[in-house]
Amino acid sequence: MRLWIDAAPADPTLRVFGMSLIERHIRGARHKAGVAIPATIDGNPAAAAALPGDLADLQAVAGDGPVGRRLATALRGLSAGEALLAVAGDSAVDQRLYGELRPRRGNWVATDENGSVALLRLEAGTSTAAIEDARDWPALVAALLAGGANRLRQEDFTAHIAVLRRDLPFWLRRVGDDGERARLERFMFEASYKGSTDFFTKYVYPPLVWLSVRPLARWRVHPNTVTAVSIVLTFAAVPFFALGWWFLGLLCAYGMSVLDSVDGKLARLTFSDSALGNLLDHGLDIVHPPLWYLGWALGLAGLGLAPPLDAALATPEIQAALVLIGFYVLDRLVLAVYKARFKRGLHAHARIDGLVRTVISRRNINLPLFTVGLILGLGWPIFLLIVAWQVATVLWHAGRTAWILLRGE
């Protein structure tokens, strides 16, 4: 498989989340394939020269003439059994399309709604007579479809994104100026959010995440660096909470909560997500809430960092924290039952499950509740409310899972 980019119409200075459109095509295709797909930049050597040094393995071709003629030349250069992914350098495409088209057989065309932006999969031996005279991409698409190429339809595409718990149709867009770039960045940012998540992640934090992701992408900060800062803030909050230093503890906690959205968005928007990053991010999400709950209890009870165990266990605050932690663990186990059966999260099952996910007992719901309690001088009653909300969450998830399994949905 090779990647061919029509760089003739490309503007190397137009950048989407820190990358030129040509760089995005290369990194998107390679990230989805998991290998360094050979790439050819055709029609604009200056665009190839402007790419980062780690992409020095590219082939730059100073081709001239209409796009059809240059693509035909590239097709004739393929070895038997080889295939070519072709795309325009002034466009942006859903990176999932690379993974969708690469393993298919035959010639395929994925386009936007009006057929002006396309990603092509063409095999060696494809007749070039029909495309030689195509002067632009709409004409090229029309010639290929008339010649028997398959059109990729939305119903042929796997729209569900398990990690985001949502369905998202594939997309392709022309990006010719800063206005189109700005609209594309906003669309991509919103598309990177999970379909079901808590109220604060969905409605409160996005402006802060948006302001953070764009400069971090421009500066090429790796998401794992953001995750590392998030880890430091997470564990720094625990002793602050235990000592009753609420302002510092909450400052760390809210900083972590925002960065927890930033690293994931940054990874998805810059093709830099990794197994290690996912492990650190999701592992932290699972591990830290019990530590915070215990810190809250120690701070409320005035016990400090290292109280005697017997004295701590005798306090109602620690007892409530242990109940909260126990039901938190039970909730995770209940959700694992559904995931083991259906290979996706419960909150993607039906609309009601996504709605419930907005307010169930999770860090980003419990943290603001506890903050309000501290501000009003009602830390202990609100802590008990959080315990009760966690119990209610487990009962809902258990009942909902049992209902779905018994009905064979």
Phi, psi and chi 1 to 4 in degrees:
 res  aa     phi    psi   chi1   chi2   chi3   chi4
   1 MET       -  133.9  177.7   65.2   69.2      -
   2 ARG  -123.7  158.8  -59.1 -173.3   65.3   86.0
   3 LEU  -115.7  126.2  175.5   65.4      -      -
   4 TRP  -118.1  124.3 -177.3   85.3      -      -
   5 ILE  -116.5  122.8  -58.0  173.8      -      -
   6 ASP   -77.7   97.0  171.9   21.9      -      -
   7 ALA   -88.5   -4.0      -      -      -      -
   8 ALA   -54.8  -43.7      -      -      -      -
   9 PRO   -88.3    3.5   32.7  -33.8      -      -
  10 ALA   -76.6  144.9      -      -      -      -
  11 ASP  -110.4  103.4  178.6   -0.9      -      -
  12 PRO   -62.0  -19.4  -19.5   32.0      -      -
  13 THR   -83.8  -11.6   66.6      -      -      -
  14 LEU   -84.4  114.7 -158.8   61.2      -      -
  15 ARG  -120.8  137.5  -63.3 -175.6  175.7  -87.3
  16 VAL  -113.2  114.1  174.8      -      -      -
  17 PHE    48.7   49.0  -69.8  112.0      -      -
  18 GLY    84.7   -2.8      -      -      -      -
  19 MET  -122.3  143.0  -61.0 -177.8 -163.6      -
  20 SER   -65.9  161.1   69.9      -      -      -
  21 LEU   -62.7  -35.9  -66.6  167.4      -      -
  22 ILE   -65.4  -43.8  -69.9  177.4      -      -
  23 GLU   -62.3  -38.0 -177.9 -177.4   -4.8      -
  24 ARG   -63.5  -39.9  -68.5 -164.1   69.2   83.6
  25 HIS   -61.5  -45.4  -74.2  -51.1      -      -
  26 ILE   -66.1  -49.5  -62.7  166.9      -      -
  27 ARG   -69.0  -37.2  -65.0 -160.5 -172.5  -81.3
  28 GLY   -63.1  -44.5      -      -      -      -
  29 ALA   -66.5  -43.4      -      -      -      -
  30 ARG   -70.1  -38.4  -68.4 -177.7  172.3 -175.8
  31 HIS   -64.7  -42.1 -179.9   72.2      -      -
  32 LYS   -70.5  -35.3 -153.9   61.8 -176.7  173.5
  33 ALA   -80.5  -24.4      -      -      -      -
  34 GLY    79.5    5.0      -      -      -      -
  35 VAL  -139.0  162.5  -65.3      -      -      -
  36 ALA   -81.5   83.9      -      -      -      -
  37 ILE   -60.3  129.3  -63.3  175.0      -      -
  38 PRO   -58.8  135.9  -21.5   32.8      -      -
  39 ALA  -127.5  143.4      -      -      -      -
  40 THR  -120.2  127.1  -61.2      -      -      -
  41 ILE  -101.6  111.0  -47.5  -60.2      -      -
  42 ASP  -110.7  130.0 -166.4  -33.1      -      -
  43 GLY    95.7   -2.8      -      -      -      -
  44 ASN  -158.6   79.2 -168.5  -17.3      -      -
  45 PRO   -57.6  -30.4  -23.8   34.2      -      -
  46 ALA   -63.3  -34.8      -      -      -      -
  47 ALA   -66.0  -37.2      -      -      -      -
  48 ALA   -69.2  -39.1      -      -      -      -
  49 ALA   -66.0  -23.7      -      -      -      -
  50 ALA   -83.3   -4.2      -      -      -      -
  51 LEU   -76.6  156.4  -68.3  168.5      -      -
  52 PRO   -60.0  156.6  -22.6   32.9      -      -
  53 GLY   -63.6  -25.3      -      -      -      -
  54 ASP   -74.4   -3.0   65.1  -37.1      -      -
  55 LEU  -108.7   33.0  -61.8  179.3      -      -
  56 ALA   -73.4   -7.2      -      -      -      -
  57 ASP   -83.8    8.9   59.6  -30.1      -      -
  58 LEU   -79.5  156.5  -55.1  174.6      -      -
  59 GLN  -104.9  122.8  178.1 -173.1   11.5      -
  60 ALA  -103.4  127.8      -      -      -      -
  61 VAL  -120.9  126.4  177.3      -      -      -
  62 ALA   -86.9   54.9      -      -      -      -
  63 GLY   -70.2  151.3      -      -      -      -
  64 ASP  -131.9  172.6   56.8    7.8      -      -
  65 GLY    93.8  179.1      -      -      -      -
  66 PRO   -65.5  159.9   23.9  -33.7      -      -
  67 VAL   -60.3  -37.1   61.4      -      -      -
  68 GLY   -61.0  -43.3      -      -      -      -
  69 ARG   -65.6  -41.1 -174.3 -176.0  -51.6  165.1
  70 ARG   -69.8  -38.1  -69.6 -176.8  -72.9  110.6
  71 LEU   -66.8  -38.4  178.9   55.9      -      -
  72 ALA   -61.0  -39.9      -      -      -      -
  73 THR   -61.7  -42.7  -59.6      -      -      -
  74 ALA   -64.8  -39.4      -      -      -      -
  75 LEU   -65.4  -39.7  -76.6  170.7      -      -
  76 ARG   -66.9  -19.7  -73.1 -167.8  -70.9  -92.6
  77 GLY   -86.5   -2.1      -      -      -      -
  78 LEU   -75.8  148.1  -67.7  178.0      -      -
  79 SER   -81.8  160.1  -57.5      -      -      -
  80 ALA   -57.7  133.4      -      -      -      -
  81 GLY    85.8   -6.9      -      -      -      -
  82 GLU   -85.7  160.3 -137.6  178.6   -2.4      -
  83 ALA  -135.1  161.6      -      -      -      -
  84 LEU  -128.8  132.1 -171.7   76.3      -      -
  85 LEU   -98.6  123.8  -70.8  171.9      -      -
  86 ALA  -120.3  139.1      -      -      -      -
  87 VAL  -153.9  155.6   68.2      -      -      -
  88 ALA   -86.7  143.5      -      -      -      -
  89 GLY   -78.1   -3.6      -      -      -      -
  90 ASP  -108.9   26.8   64.0  -16.4      -      -
  91 SER  -128.2  164.1   68.7      -      -      -
  92 ALA  -127.6  137.7      -      -      -      -
  93 VAL  -129.3  153.5  -55.6      -      -      -
  94 ASP   -61.1  121.7 -171.0  -29.4      -      -
  95 GLN   -62.9  -21.0   69.0  154.4  -30.8      -
  96 ARG   -63.7  -23.1  -65.6  174.8  -62.7  163.4
  97 LEU   -65.7  -32.3  -72.7  171.5      -      -
  98 TYR   -61.6  -45.6  -61.0  115.6      -      -
  99 GLY   -68.5  -28.3      -      -      -      -
 100 GLU   -75.5  -43.0 -176.7   74.2   31.0      -
 101 LEU   -85.8  -30.7  -66.3 -179.1      -      -
 102 ARG   -55.9  -46.9 -177.6  171.5  174.8  -95.5
 103 PRO   -83.5   -4.8   30.2  -34.1      -      -
 104 ARG   -72.7  166.2  -71.5  178.3  176.4 -112.5
 105 ARG  -113.6  148.2  -66.2  -68.5  177.8  -96.5
 106 GLY    88.8 -175.1      -      -      -      -
 107 ASN   -95.6  132.5  -67.6  -18.2      -      -
 108 TRP  -131.3  148.1  -73.1   85.3      -      -
 109 VAL  -131.2  120.8  177.2      -      -      -
 110 ALA  -110.9  127.1      -      -      -      -
 111 THR  -132.2  167.2   72.5      -      -      -
 112 ASP   -75.7 -174.9   63.3  -14.3      -      -
 113 GLU   -63.3  -33.7  -68.3 -179.6   -6.0      -
 114 ASN  -102.4    5.1   56.3   25.1      -      -
 115 GLY    77.3   14.9      -      -      -      -
 116 SER   -93.1  -18.8   63.9      -      -      -
 117 VAL  -120.4  133.5 -175.6      -      -      -
 118 ALA  -147.0  154.6      -      -      -      -
 119 LEU  -122.1  125.4  177.4   63.2      -      -
 120 LEU  -111.4  144.0  -45.9  175.3      -      -
 121 ARG  -120.2  114.6 -176.2 -161.2 -172.2  -81.6
 122 LEU  -127.2  135.9  -56.4  173.4      -      -
 123 GLU   -94.9  156.0  -66.4 -167.9  -27.7      -
 124 ALA   -59.1  141.3      -      -      -      -
 125 GLY    93.4   -5.5      -      -      -      -
 126 THR   -61.4  134.6  -62.5      -      -      -
 127 SER   -63.6  130.2  173.2      -      -      -
 128 THR  -100.0   -5.1   59.5      -      -      -
 129 ALA   -59.2  -40.0      -      -      -      -
 130 ALA   -74.2  -23.2      -      -      -      -
 131 ILE  -103.0   -8.7   65.9  172.8      -      -
 132 GLU   -53.8  -38.7  -72.0  -88.7    8.7      -
 133 ASP   -94.0    2.4  -63.4  -31.2      -      -
 134 ALA   -69.0  119.4      -      -      -      -
 135 ARG   -93.6  -14.3  -57.0 -163.5   62.6   81.9
 136 ASP  -147.8  176.4   56.1   26.9      -      -
 137 TRP   -69.7  -39.2  -84.2   82.1      -      -
 138 PRO   -58.9  -40.1  -28.0   36.8      -      -
 139 ALA   -67.3  -37.2      -      -      -      -
 140 LEU   -64.3  -45.2 -176.7   61.9      -      -
 141 VAL   -62.0  -45.4  167.8      -      -      -
 142 ALA   -61.4  -41.2      -      -      -      -
 143 ALA   -65.2  -41.2      -      -      -      -
 144 LEU   -67.4  -43.5  -72.7  166.8      -      -
 145 LEU   -65.1  -38.7  -68.9  174.2      -      -
 146 ALA   -65.8  -27.7      -      -      -      -
 147 GLY   -86.6    5.1      -      -      -      -
 148 GLY   105.3    4.1      -      -      -      -
 149 ALA   -65.5  149.7      -      -      -      -
 150 ASN   -84.1  137.3  -56.2  -70.7      -      -
 151 ARG   -93.4  128.7 -179.7 -170.5  -71.6  -84.6
 152 LEU   -78.0  117.9 -178.1   69.6      -      -
 153 ARG   -98.4  157.9  -59.6  171.1  -60.4  173.1
 154 GLN   -59.2  -36.2  -69.9  -70.4   -4.4      -
 155 GLU   -70.8  -14.8   52.0  -94.6   35.3      -
 156 ASP   -89.0   -3.7  -58.8  -36.1      -      -
 157 PHE  -107.2  139.3  179.7   75.4      -      -
 158 THR   -80.3   99.3  -55.9      -      -      -
 159 ALA   -83.0  -19.3      -      -      -      -
 160 HIS   -73.5  131.1 -173.4   70.7      -      -
 161 ILE  -111.7  103.7  -52.7  174.9      -      -
 162 ALA   -59.6  -43.8      -      -      -      -
 163 VAL   -65.9  -24.5   70.1      -      -      -
 164 LEU  -101.0   -2.9  -63.2 -177.0      -      -
 165 ARG    52.4   47.7  -60.8 -167.3  -70.6  -91.9
 166 ARG  -158.2  162.4   67.1 -177.2  -64.5 -176.7
 167 ASP  -102.3  136.3  -67.5  -18.8      -      -
 168 LEU  -141.0  114.6 -178.2   68.3      -      -
 169 PRO   -59.8  151.4  -20.6   31.9      -      -
 170 PHE   -68.8  156.2   69.8   76.0      -      -
 171 TRP  -141.3  153.6   54.8  -92.7      -      -
 172 LEU  -142.7  140.6  -54.4   92.3      -      -
 173 ARG  -143.2  143.4  -64.8 -162.0  177.5 -169.6
 174 ARG   -82.2  137.9 -180.0   78.9   63.7 -163.8
 175 VAL  -129.8   95.4 -171.4      -      -      -
 176 GLY  -108.1  -14.3      -      -      -      -
 177 ASP  -151.7  178.8   55.1   39.9      -      -
 178 ASP   -65.9  -31.8  -81.1  -29.6      -      -
 179 GLY   -64.2  -45.3      -      -      -      -
 180 GLU   -67.3  -35.8  -69.5  175.6  -24.2      -
 181 ARG   -62.5  -45.1  174.8 -158.5   55.8   77.6
 182 ALA   -62.7  -42.5      -      -      -      -
 183 ARG   -66.1  -37.4  -72.5 -170.2  -70.3  -85.9
 184 LEU   -65.8  -44.6  173.0   65.9      -      -
 185 GLU   -60.4  -41.5  -76.3 -170.0  -24.2      -
 186 ARG   -66.0  -41.9 -168.7   70.3 -158.4 -172.1
 187 PHE   -62.1  -46.7  164.5   76.8      -      -
 188 MET   -63.8  -38.9  -67.7  173.0   61.7      -
 189 PHE   -61.7  -48.8  174.6   76.9      -      -
 190 GLU   -67.2  -33.2  -67.6  172.5   -4.4      -
 191 ALA   -70.9  -17.7      -      -      -      -
 192 SER   -83.6   -2.5   69.7      -      -      -
 193 TYR   -84.5  152.3  -93.5   85.6      -      -
 194 LYS   -70.7  147.4  -67.0  178.0  178.8  177.1
 195 GLY   -69.5  -31.4      -      -      -      -
 196 SER  -129.2  120.8   58.7      -      -      -
 197 THR  -156.8 -178.6 -171.7      -      -      -
 198 ASP   -78.0  165.0   63.8   86.4      -      -
 199 PHE   -58.3  -43.6  176.6   87.6      -      -
 200 PHE   -72.2  -39.3  -75.1   84.0      -      -
 201 THR   -64.1  -35.4  -63.2      -      -      -
 202 LYS   -82.0  -36.5 -176.4  177.4  -71.8 -171.6
 203 TYR  -119.8  -23.5  -60.3  111.8      -      -
 204 VAL  -103.0  -46.8  178.4      -      -      -
 205 TYR   -78.3  -25.3  -65.2  154.7      -      -
 206 PRO   -50.5  -41.1  -32.8   39.0      -      -
 207 PRO   -59.6  -39.1  -25.4   35.5      -      -
 208 LEU   -68.5  -39.6  -63.3  174.0      -      -
 209 VAL   -66.2  -42.6  178.3      -      -      -
 210 TRP   -59.4  -44.3  171.1 -109.7      -      -
 211 LEU   -66.7  -25.7  -68.8  174.4      -      -
 212 SER   -87.5  -40.6  -58.4      -      -      -
 213 VAL   -65.9  -42.6  164.6      -      -      -
 214 ARG   -61.4  -51.6  -72.8 -175.3  -62.9  169.0
 215 PRO   -66.1  -36.2   19.7  -30.9      -      -
 216 LEU   -63.0  -38.5  -69.8  172.4      -      -
 217 ALA   -66.3  -42.8      -      -      -      -
 218 ARG   -62.0  -38.7  -72.3 -163.1  -59.2  -90.0
 219 TRP   -82.1   -1.9  -59.2  -27.2      -      -
 220 ARG    57.4   42.1  -64.6 -175.7 -178.6 -101.0
 221 VAL   -75.7  129.5  175.1      -      -      -
 222 HIS   -74.6  140.8 -163.0  -80.2      -      -
 223 PRO   -56.3  -32.8  -23.8   32.3      -      -
 224 ASN   -64.1  -27.9  -72.7   -2.1      -      -
 225 THR   -66.8  -42.3  -58.1      -      -      -
 226 VAL   -63.6  -41.9  178.8      -      -      -
 227 THR   -62.0  -38.3  -57.4      -      -      -
 228 ALA   -63.1  -42.5      -      -      -      -
 229 VAL   -62.8  -40.0  174.9      -      -      -
 230 SER   -61.2  -40.5 -177.6      -      -      -
 231 ILE   -63.1  -43.7  -69.1  172.4      -      -
 232 VAL   -60.4  -46.8  171.2      -      -      -
 233 LEU   -63.2  -38.5  -68.9  175.3      -      -
 234 THR   -58.9  -50.6  -60.3      -      -      -
 235 PHE   -80.5  -23.7  -70.1  103.7      -      -
 236 ALA   -68.2  -29.4      -      -      -      -
 237 ALA   -66.7  -29.7      -      -      -      -
 238 VAL   -61.8  -53.3  177.2      -      -      -
 239 PRO   -65.1  -32.8   19.9  -31.6      -      -
 240 PHE   -61.9  -44.7  -70.2  145.8      -      -
 241 PHE   -61.6  -46.4  -74.1  143.2      -      -
 242 ALA   -62.8  -32.3      -      -      -      -
 243 LEU   -85.8   -3.4  -68.0  169.1      -      -
 244 GLY    78.5   16.5      -      -      -      -
 245 TRP   -87.1   74.4  -61.4   -6.2      -      -
 246 TRP   -63.9  -40.0  -58.5  116.9      -      -
 247 PHE   -61.2  -48.2  177.2   78.8      -      -
 248 LEU   -66.1  -39.8  -69.1  176.0      -      -
 249 GLY   -63.5  -44.2      -      -      -      -
 250 LEU   -68.9  -34.7  -66.9  173.1      -      -
 251 LEU   -60.0  -46.6 -169.4   64.9      -      -
 252 CYS   -64.2  -42.6  -69.4      -      -      -
 253 ALA   -65.1  -46.0      -      -      -      -
 254 TYR   -70.6  -34.0  -78.6  106.3      -      -
 255 GLY   -60.9  -43.0      -      -      -      -
 256 MET   -64.2  -40.9  178.8  -88.7  177.2      -
 257 SER   -62.8  -38.6  -63.8      -      -      -
 258 VAL   -71.5  -46.1  173.4      -      -      -
 259 LEU   -63.7  -26.5  -69.0 -177.7      -      -
 260 ASP   -64.3  -27.1 -171.3   41.8      -      -
 261 SER   -85.2  -34.8  -75.0      -      -      -
 262 VAL   -64.0  -46.1  170.4      -      -      -
 263 ASP   -64.8  -39.2   57.2    5.7      -      -
 264 GLY   -66.5  -44.1      -      -      -      -
 265 LYS   -64.0  -43.8  -52.7  -62.2  175.6  -65.9
 266 LEU   -60.8  -41.7 -174.5   62.8      -      -
 267 ALA   -63.8  -45.3      -      -      -      -
 268 ARG   -71.0  -33.7  -74.9 -172.2  -79.0  -85.1
 269 LEU   -82.4  -14.6  -66.2  169.4      -      -
 270 THR  -121.0   14.6   60.0      -      -      -
 271 PHE    55.8   37.3  -45.0  123.2      -      -
 272 SER  -120.7   19.0   50.0      -      -      -
 273 ASP   -71.8  147.5   52.6  -58.5      -      -
 274 SER  -143.9  165.2   63.2      -      -      -
 275 ALA   -62.3  -40.3      -      -      -      -
 276 LEU   -65.2  -44.0  175.5   60.2      -      -
 277 GLY   -61.5  -43.4      -      -      -      -
 278 ASN   -63.2  -40.4  -72.9  -29.8      -      -
 279 LEU   -63.4  -46.5  176.6   64.1      -      -
 280 LEU   -64.7  -44.9  -69.0  174.3      -      -
 281 ASP   -66.2  -54.1 -174.1   31.8      -      -
 282 HIS   -72.9  -32.9  -66.4  103.7      -      -
 283 GLY   -62.7  -41.6      -      -      -      -
 284 LEU   -64.2  -40.5 -177.4   65.3      -      -
 285 ASP   -59.6  -36.1  -74.9  -14.5      -      -
 286 ILE   -79.2  -39.5  -66.6  172.6      -      -
 287 VAL   -80.2  -37.9  168.0      -      -      -
 288 HIS   -77.5  -29.9   83.0  -87.4      -      -
 289 PRO   -54.8  -44.3  -29.6   39.0      -      -
 290 PRO   -58.9  -34.6  -26.2   36.8      -      -
 291 LEU   -67.0  -40.7  -61.7  177.6      -      -
 292 TRP   -66.0  -42.9  -77.1    9.1      -      -
 293 TYR   -61.5  -40.4  -60.9  153.9      -      -
 294 LEU   -66.5  -39.6 -173.5   58.8      -      -
 295 GLY   -62.4  -40.9      -      -      -      -
 296 TRP   -60.4  -43.8  -65.5   -5.7      -      -
 297 ALA   -64.8  -42.8      -      -      -      -
 298 LEU   -62.5  -42.0  -70.5  169.3      -      -
 299 GLY   -66.7  -41.6      -      -      -      -
 300 LEU   -64.4  -36.5  -71.5  171.4      -      -
 301 ALA   -82.5   -9.7      -      -      -      -
 302 GLY    68.2   30.1      -      -      -      -
 303 LEU   -89.2  -16.2  -64.8  175.3      -      -
 304 GLY    78.8 -164.1      -      -      -      -
 305 LEU   -78.5  -39.4  -80.0  173.1      -      -
 306 ALA  -134.8   68.9      -      -      -      -
 307 PRO   -75.6  159.0   30.9  -36.5      -      -
 308 PRO   -58.3  138.2  -22.4   32.8      -      -
 309 LEU   -59.7  -44.9 -178.6   59.0      -      -
 310 ASP   -65.4  -36.6   55.1  -14.3      -      -
 311 ALA   -69.1  -39.5      -      -      -      -
 312 ALA   -64.9  -44.3      -      -      -      -
 313 LEU   -67.7  -18.5  -68.3  175.9      -      -
 314 ALA   -85.4   -9.9      -      -      -      -
 315 THR   -87.3  141.6   61.2      -      -      -
 316 PRO   -63.7  -30.0   19.6  -30.9      -      -
 317 GLU   -63.7  -45.3  -67.8   85.4   -4.6      -
 318 ILE   -69.8  -38.1  -62.3  -59.1      -      -
 319 GLN   -61.6  -42.9  -67.1  169.1   -0.4      -
 320 ALA   -64.7  -38.4      -      -      -      -
 321 ALA   -64.1  -39.3      -      -      -      -
 322 LEU   -66.3  -38.1  -66.9  176.7      -      -
 323 VAL   -63.4  -44.7  171.2      -      -      -
 324 LEU   -59.8  -46.1  176.0   57.0      -      -
 325 ILE   -65.4  -40.7  -67.1  169.4      -      -
 326 GLY   -60.7  -45.2      -      -      -      -
 327 PHE   -72.5  -27.9  -84.4   90.8      -      -
 328 TYR   -62.4  -47.0  168.1   82.3      -      -
 329 VAL   -63.6  -42.8  173.2      -      -      -
 330 LEU   -61.1  -38.9 -178.7   59.2      -      -
 331 ASP   -62.1  -42.5 -170.7   38.0      -      -
 332 ARG   -62.7  -38.6  -69.8  -71.3 -179.6  173.3
 333 LEU   -67.6  -39.9  -66.2  174.8      -      -
 334 VAL   -62.7  -44.7  168.0      -      -      -
 335 LEU   -64.5  -30.8  -68.4  173.9      -      -
 336 ALA   -66.9  -29.2      -      -      -      -
 337 VAL   -62.9  -48.0  171.3      -      -      -
 338 TYR   -62.8  -45.0  178.2   94.5      -      -
 339 LYS   -63.4  -37.3 -168.5  168.1 -173.2  178.0
 340 ALA   -65.0  -32.6      -      -      -      -
 341 ARG   -81.1  -41.0  171.7   63.7  178.9   81.6
 342 PHE  -111.3   -4.7  -65.6  100.0      -      -
 343 LYS    63.6   25.2  -49.2  -55.4  178.5 -172.8
 344 ARG  -157.8  171.5   62.8  176.9 -177.0  173.9
 345 GLY   -76.8  149.9      -      -      -      -
 346 LEU   -56.3  -35.1  170.6   62.7      -      -
 347 HIS   -74.3   -2.9  -57.2  111.5      -      -
 348 ALA  -101.0    3.4      -      -      -      -
 349 HIS   -69.1  -50.4 -175.2   85.8      -      -
 350 ALA  -148.8  167.9      -      -      -      -
 351 ARG   -59.1  -37.9 -174.1  169.5 -178.0  -90.9
 352 ILE   -63.7  -34.2 -172.8  173.5      -      -
 353 ASP   -68.8  -37.6  -59.2  -61.2      -      -
 354 GLY   -65.9  -38.6      -      -      -      -
 355 LEU   -66.1  -42.8  -68.8  173.3      -      -
 356 VAL   -63.9  -36.0  169.0      -      -      -
 357 ARG   -57.8  -24.3  176.5   64.9  178.2   85.9
 358 THR   -64.3  -29.3  -52.6      -      -      -
 359 VAL  -126.8   -0.9  -64.9      -      -      -
 360 ILE   -64.5  167.2   60.1  169.4      -      -
 361 SER   -67.5  105.7  179.9      -      -      -
 362 ARG  -145.1  167.7  -77.8  -70.5 -172.7  -86.5
 363 ARG   -51.6  -47.8  175.5 -159.0   67.1 -144.2
 364 ASN   -74.4   -8.0  -76.7   -9.4      -      -
 365 ILE   -96.9  -44.9  -64.4  -63.0      -      -
 366 ASN   -68.3  -35.5  -65.2  -21.1      -      -
 367 LEU   -63.1  -50.0  179.7   60.7      -      -
 368 PRO   -63.1  -36.7  -23.9   34.9      -      -
 369 LEU   -59.5  -46.5  -82.1  175.8      -      -
 370 PHE   -65.7  -37.6 -171.2   62.0      -      -
 371 THR   -61.1  -45.3  -57.3      -      -      -
 372 VAL   -61.0  -40.6  171.2      -      -      -
 373 GLY   -60.7  -42.7      -      -      -      -
 374 LEU   -64.7  -43.1  -68.8  174.3      -      -
 375 ILE   -62.3  -38.6  -67.3  172.0      -      -
 376 LEU   -85.6   -0.9  -62.1  177.5      -      -
 377 GLY    73.4   24.9      -      -      -      -
 378 LEU  -121.1   38.1  -60.5  172.2      -      -
 379 GLY   -56.6  -44.9      -      -      -      -
 380 TRP   -69.9  -48.4  172.4 -125.1      -      -
 381 PRO   -60.1  -39.3  -24.7   34.5      -      -
 382 ILE   -67.9  -34.9  -67.0  -63.5      -      -
 383 PHE   -62.3  -41.5 -170.5   68.4      -      -
 384 LEU   -64.2  -36.3  -69.9  176.5      -      -
 385 LEU   -63.5  -39.6  174.7   63.1      -      -
 386 ILE   -63.6  -40.5  -68.3  170.9      -      -
 387 VAL   -59.9  -47.7  175.1      -      -      -
 388 ALA   -62.7  -37.2      -      -      -      -
 389 TRP   -68.0  -34.9 -167.2 -128.2      -      -
 390 GLN   -67.1  -40.9 -179.0   66.1   71.0      -
 391 VAL   -62.2  -45.0  173.3      -      -      -
 392 ALA   -62.3  -36.8      -      -      -      -
 393 THR   -63.2  -44.7  -64.8      -      -      -
 394 VAL   -61.7  -44.8  173.8      -      -      -
 395 LEU   -62.0  -40.1  -66.3  175.4      -      -
 396 TRP   -64.2  -49.6  167.3  -96.3      -      -
 397 HIS   -62.7  -40.8  -75.2  154.7      -      -
 398 ALA   -65.7  -45.5      -      -      -      -
 399 GLY   -65.2  -41.7      -      -      -      -
 400 ARG   -65.5  -42.9 -178.4   71.4  176.0  138.4
 401 THR   -63.4  -45.5  -59.7      -      -      -
 402 ALA   -60.8  -42.2      -      -      -      -
 403 TRP   -59.8  -46.1  174.2  -98.4      -      -
 404 ILE   -65.3  -44.0  -68.5  168.3      -      -
 405 LEU   -67.4  -41.9  -67.1  176.4      -      -
 406 LEU   -67.3  -33.1  -71.4  172.7      -      -
 407 ARG   -82.6   -9.8  -75.1  170.8   56.9   88.7
 408 GLY    65.7   34.1      -      -      -      -
 409 GLU   -69.2      -  -66.8 -175.6   15.3      -
